[in-house]
Structures are given as structure tokens and as C-alpha cells.
Amino acid sequence: MTMESELQELISRVATPNDDKETCSPPNYEKLAAKHGFHEGGAWIKNEIRNIFILTLFSGQPIAEIKTRLKRVAKIRFDLDGLKTVNDVGSHRLGDALLDLVAGALHNQTIRDFCEKHSLILEIDRAGGDEFDVLVRRSTGSVDEIIPCAIDEPTYCPMYLVLRDLVISEVSKISFPDLDFHNPETNNRLGEYGQCLLEKAERSSGKFHFTPSVTAGECIFWDILVSFLQTCDKNKAFSKKALGDTLMGMVEDISGDLVTHRKIILKEKLWESACPANNLQALLITRGTTDQESAIRLHEARRINRLRTDVSSELYRLIIKKYGLLQTCDITASHDDFLVEISEISEIDECASFLRNRVLTLDYEIRVLLRPCHKK
């Protein structure tokens, strides 16, 4: 390669959007929040939750009115799946673009129409790098009123859960082809196993595109108060601030814990899927090298175990066939016919022996994959 071509390649690599994350400026979250009219940083919603509880509980209203007011307010946390991978495999520029699209989906026309129809007001707080907290208020009725899930479905669901699922659906509709897995640098960052999954995915489903998704956790403020009353120390005295802080913390914990739990379930379903595109999606939303390595080992163990099941089934079929031949073997037959029967049984024994060894080999491979990894 000439000096001129080497220099040109260097310039090209520096100009590419897939720069090393160490050289990329971090995403400007304040700019994102300002663009979409969001609150920023998580402090606003915590203060608002605290104030809603305090003002409602100490308003002097009867219990029935307190219940009504607190059933008009819920919090939903939406956590974007796979942002870290988009930043690492692609670039922070692509991560910013993805965040922008997801932020737009939180208050697009479909969401606005739904909220207007059901008298809902949404206030969104940028809680962190990939988290959006949504405070859902309703002017009349309650946020858990049962409504149809969709026009074409006969099922019904609490309103705030329909809203949650609607947001999840709107995010999943986002087209994000910018993360080009065939770009050499991006493909290299995908890793050997990721590249293998990409090849399998595209052989079965065509060109693969990363699909944005969010995992959600939600709670109604009245339910939080009920839970607090059931579990708190009846003899413990609280100041207004302490009580507000405690209830706010329960809202944060419950919605956050649901997100964590559901992320685990989502990844497990994607890893266990027979669709290679889902397997690749699982890899992309699995954060951290250690977690990725563990998930890959488990995925390989499952794949080998499926193969082992097939081999064992074939071995069982041969054993049954051999047993049948032995049962029907005619010892009074001619010498030549007897040799033919014995030869067939011998061939079955050879195949069965091979399959037994194959099962043992697969058993060993599974044990190796599932063996705990000890740090050096």
C-alpha cells in the first residue's frame, strides 16, 4: 500500500461516524430534553411524586377523595434497550439519533390522540442515559379504568397499561437502518459470535436492522400507598418530608424493579427463540462483556442440547429397530438369509455405537459451556 493510500485510509477512518467511544463527545442529553420539552435529570419527577403524596394526604379531604386523587396518578418508566451497544458498536452519534427517535415516539401524534381521548396528561423526565420517566395524570376518573386494548382486539386492560403498551408499540415501529452491520469497522466490533449470528439472521430473514425497543415498569400512586400501609411499622412516626420521601422511593423502586425484571425476561425469550434475528437482537441488548459471554455460553449450550435431543431420539429409534429385528429373527432360515439379518443388526450396532459416542461428546461440550468461569 502506498503512502498516499495509507493516508487516505487514515483520513477516512477518522471521518467515519464509528469513532472509538473514548474519542467521542458524550451525548448532549440537556439538548435532547429541551428539544422535546422534557424535564431533565430525574430530580423533577422525584420532587413531584413527593409533593403529590404530601399535598394529597394532608389536604384535609376524606379518605374516599384521597383514594380518588391518588388513583388519577401513575408513573411509568421506559428504559431503552440496547443503547450502550449502539454507542459501542456504532457511535455516540448514532446513540444520540436513536434517543432522539425514541423521545419523539413518547409524544407522537398517536400517543397525543390517545391521551386526548382519555383525558390524560403526560409529563416526561429524562431520568438518565437511556431512561425516561413519565408521570401520567388524569383529570377525571382513574388511570386504571378498564378500556379496550385495541380496536381490533376483544381484550380489555387498565388504561395506564394500554398507554404503556402503546408507547412500546410505537417505539418498535421506529426504522433505524443507520446502524450498518456491514460496515467493516462496525462488523468487527460486533465480535466473532455476533458476526456468526448476523450471517444466520440474514440467511433466514434477509438484511438485519437493529429494532429499537423499550422495557417498562409502572405503578399507580394509590397502590403504592396501600402497599406502604400493609408493610410499614404501625408504631413508627413520620414527618411529612420523611413520609413523602418514603413513598417517592417506593414508586421509584417498584417501577425500576419491574424494568429490571422484564429486561431479564425479554432477553431470555430472545435468546431462546429459534429465530436467528431474535438471537442477534438479544446479543445487542445484553449489556457488558461478562453478561454477553455468559449469555453466549448458555445459548450455545441450549443449541447443543437440542442437537443432543435429536441424536438421542435417533439412537432410541435404532435400539427399538434392533430389538424388533432380534424378536423376529428366523433361526431356521437359510444360512444366507440369516447372514443378511445378522448384517443388518451389525450395521445398527455400528450406528448406535457412533450415536452413543456423539451423545457423550455433546454432553461434554454442554458441561464445558455451563462450567462456572473463574476469574484469574
C-alpha positions, 0 to 999 in steps of 0.5 A: 500500500502506498503512502498516499493510500495509507493516508487516505485510509487514515483520513477516512477512518477518522471521518467515519461516524464509528469513532472509538467511544473514548474519542467521542463527545458524550451525548448532549442529553440537556439538548435532547430534553429541551428539544422535546420539552422534557424535564431533565435529570430525574430530580423533577419527577422525584420532587413531584411524586413527593409533593403529590403524596404530601399535598394529597394526604394532608389536604384535609379531604376524606379518605374516599377523595384521597383514594380518588386523587391518588388513583388519577396518578401513575408513573411509568418508566421506559428504559431503552434497550440496547443503547450502550451497544449502539454507542459501542458498536456504532457511535455516540452519534448514532446513540444520540439519533436513536434517543432522539427517535425514541423521545419523539415516539413518547409524544407522537401524534398517536400517543397525543390522540390517545391521551386526548381521548382519555383525558390524560396528561403526560409529563416526561423526565429524562431520568438518565442515559437511556431512561425516561420517566413519565408521570401520567395524570388524569383529570377525571376518573382513574388511570386504571379504568378498564378500556379496550386494548385495541380496536381490533382486539376483544381484550380489555386492560387498565388504561395506564397499561394500554398507554404503556403498551402503546408507547412500546408499540410505537417505539418498535415501529421506529426504522433505524437502518443507520446502524450498518452491520456491514460496515467493516469497522462496525462488523468487527466490533460486533465480535466473532459470535455476533458476526456468526449470528448476523450471517444466520439472521440474514440467511433466514430473514434477509438484511438485519436492522437493529429494532429499537425497543423499550422495557417498562415498569409502572405503578399507580400512586394509590397502590403504592400507598396501600402497599406502604400501609400493609408493610410499614411499622404501625408504631413508627412516626413520620414527618411529612418530608420523611413520609413523602420521601418514603413513598417517592422511593417506593414508586421509584423502586417498584417501577425500576424493579419491574424494568429490571425484571422484564429486561431479564425476561425479554432477553431470555425469550430472545435468546431462546427463540429459534429465530436467528434475528431474535438471537442477534437482537438479544446479543445487542441488548445484553449489556457488558462483556461478562453478561454477553459471554455468559449469555453466549455460553448458555445459548450455545449450550441450549443449541447443543442440547437440542442437537443432543435431543435429536441424536438421542431420539435417533439412537432410541429409534435404532435400539427399538429397530434392533430389538424388533429385528432380534424378536423376529429373527428366523433361526431356521432360515437359510444360512444366507438369509440369516447372514443378511439379518445378522448384517443388518443388526451389525450395521445398527450396532455400528450406528448406535455405537457412533450415536452413543459416542456423539451423545457423550461428546455433546454432553461434554461440550454442554458441561464445558459451556455451563462450567462456572468461569473463574476469574484469574 
